[in-house]
Amino acid sequence: MFDFAHPKYLYLLLLVPVFVLLFLAARATRRAKLRRFGRPNVIANLMPDASRYTPAIKATLAVLALICLVIMIARPRAGAREQQETASGIEVMIAFDISNSMLASSTDRPDGVSRLDRARLLLEKLVDRLDNDKVGLIIFAGQSKMQLPLTADFYTAKMYLNELNPSLINYQGTDIASAIKMAMNGFSPAEDMHKAIILITDAEDHEGAAVDAAKLAAENGIQIDVIGLGTPQGNILPGFTTPEGTPVVTALNEALASEIAQAGDGIYVNGASPSALSELETQLDKLQKSEFATVQYTAGAEQFPTFAFLAFLFLIIDIFIVNKKISWLRGINFFTKEDSDKNRKETTR
């Protein structure tokens, strides 16, 4: 199987016919200029060392080098094949709070790192540690939304994390229960697969029923671990005021976060703790890994060195070919005897 990593670059091959047309136009212009000075066969005798063929040879070499360079940057690959391997892991659904309160500082300082940014950083590091596990992503505020179904593609998962912001959900507020229920529905139906929900939030739940939802998850064999963002003392939410015009203060509800984790047979960790990720990883490792089949695509061997060598070879040959007649071709006549006799007669006139 032969394919290209960057096939869009093959459009550059359209330059080849342009190059050929320019060469032909240049040769036609040269012949037209020579005819101004006399008959071509007479003028040819005045330039005995000028070759009729080497310009075409050099142009051909340049075209071949151009083709090889274009193919090279398109990264040709050969031998790609599909392999199926058996891996073991767990399924992890991340429920990410993107309510407006997540824009507040995650520290005691009002100008500290926002809860949203700290959450992104924590989850990026966590995803790097998940190894063969599958991960999915749900975002929530006043309502929930499936952002990324379960996947083993951690690179894509981290891309989604970097794009999260409150504008992705129009209905603000914080409904943790709906997020837990959507996460439960996002798992595969496999009963022997161990599953966990990582809830990352400041736990300012406006709708209630979060603890009941966590208990329901635990009854279905799904562990819920909670990462709390913010401080219990609270911080001003930048850009938001009450109807009376006073600044909005938002605080981490550690009591509710701990209660949700306890009801979900998981643990609660504070996102500001240096050991938060280690504690969470240890907790996830307690879940038994289940075997599942994953299809992986093995990229074929890179072929661009071959085309790079050919391009280099064509350019080197082009350098050593001059626009003079090649000595060992002087005695070879590429035309018929009649054409040669005709040219000699015209020359002697």
Secondary structure, 3 states (H helix, E strand, C coil): CEEECCHHHHHHHHHHHHHHHHHHHHHHHHHHHHHCCCCHHHHHHHCCCECCCHHHHHHHHHHHHHHHHHHHHCCEEECCEEEEEEEEECEEEEEEECCHHHHCECCCCCCCCEHHHHHHHHHHHHHHHCCCCEEEEEEECCCEEEEEEEECCHHHHHHHHHCCCHHHCCCCCCCHHHHHHHHHHCCCCCCCCCEEEEEEECCCCCCCCHHHHHHHHHHCCEEEEEEECCCCCCEEEEEEECCCCCEEEECCCHHHHHHHHHHCCCCEEECCCCCHHHHHHHHHHCCCCEEEEEEEEECCEECHHHHHHHHHHHHHHHHHCCCECCHHHCCCCCCCHHHHHHHHHHHHC
